[in-house]
Amino acid sequence: MKRVQSTPSLPAHQMNLIEISPLWAHKLYLTKGGTITSSAFNLASATLGAGALALPYAMLHSGTVVGFVMLLLVYGFTVYSIFLLIRVGELHDLHSYEALALSLVGPFSKKLSSILIVTFCWGVAVMYVVVMGDFIKPLLTARHLHRYVGRRLGMILFWTCVMGPLSLLRQVNSLQYASIVGSAATLLLAAALVLHTINSNPTLHHIPLVRWDSNSLGSLSTFVFSYCCQPVAFSIYSEMKDASVRRMSLCAGISMLTCTVLYVVTGFFGVAAFGDETKPNVLSNFADHLDKPYVQLAFFGMAITVTMAFPITIFPTRESVVLALGYTEESPAPPLLSSGIGGVLAFLALLTSLFVPNIRVLFDILGGVCGGSLSFLLPGLFAIRSELWTRERVGLTHVVGAWATFILGVGICALGTYNSFYTNVIAGSA
């Protein structure tokens, strides 16, 4: 495999890039200070969110022991892939995901990474509408309105009144607190599952330790999706005081460990509480328990998170279209055009969500294909393609580590593609 030159073909400051990864960082409320603690909080905020809703289902179909091992595996490689991105970026004086792709692999890789980021963001927007449908259905039933308003009609009405108008906003600064709300909502979800498990006093013999069935491959895609934060690593790094590869690696280790603890708690207690009845969105299991205060808090927290996060996930997709049309920061698009593009993208997300049966389908694609590429395949490839990433310069361990990360990414992408095709095409038509 041919390696690139040790210096980019163009100086970094002269590259005319359409960079989408910095736009992803707009979904964050970046706490000030730049310490390791605040940086770890920002990175964790970018990671935690609606992905936790599917963890009990993923844990059920992999088994708690296998699920725990897979979480640790994804945790370790997530931290290492962030190390790869920052270290390779420092070696080549490149400071964004797309800049690495362009300089170390080529224009096609840069376009591919941008497309993957845009697809990931827009796919998450679709997921949020599907999740909102899961929230609306039990609420309609509780109010005895389900005879008149079905799940799809409820999704359309809520999107029309709330989510759609929010996506027309040109500035989303007031919604950046969605990351904090998302982190708090994940804590509420974990607490609700723990309390429900304690109150229901279940026997633990129904918890599978090791399991293999038709949904087991999808569990890995869910775990990868739940950790995907690599494209915003450079934004976090740029805010850090006394930034160094070591400090950023420590930051990544702390933040991802925090996420892992929450994921283990959510996954285990979700399976303990509901067993084989665990649904792809675990909050759907709480439909008959809305009278409990802790369930109401979990529902409310996640509903607010999804509502606030929807327009923020539309934002990078909208801006990528605006930039592709030739507009720049110096020559911005007219407000009406920008809002119109956001509205069209949001409407397409709604239309797509109406035909998605549950969020598991989206995890197969977003986690397996997009997540596998952005999280592991491309970071590993960037290091492999760098002529500075040699045994003499970084050591044999990191040379092997880069290849291991790349191979893991290839494997996850292959399994995610196969599982998406099998579960949604072959099994769906059987």
Secondary structure as UniProt FT lines:
FT   HELIX           12..14
FT   HELIX           21..24
FT   HELIX           25..27
FT   HELIX           36..47
FT   HELIX           50..54
FT   HELIX           55..62
FT   HELIX           64..92
FT   HELIX           97..104
FT   HELIX           107..142
FT   TURN            143..144
FT   TURN            146..148
FT   HELIX           151..158
FT   HELIX           159..163
FT   HELIX           164..167
FT   HELIX           173..175
FT   TURN            176..177
FT   HELIX           178..200
FT   HELIX           204..206
FT   TURN            214..215
FT   HELIX           216..227
FT   HELIX           230..232
FT   HELIX           233..239
FT   TURN            241..242
FT   HELIX           245..274
FT   HELIX           275..277
FT   HELIX           282..289
FT   TURN            290..291
FT   HELIX           293..324
FT   TURN            325..326
FT   HELIX           335..353
FT   TURN            354..355
FT   HELIX           359..365
FT   HELIX           366..371
FT   HELIX           373..377
FT   HELIX           378..385
FT   TURN            387..388
FT   HELIX           391..394
FT   HELIX           396..421
FT   HELIX           422..426
FT   HELIX           427..429
//
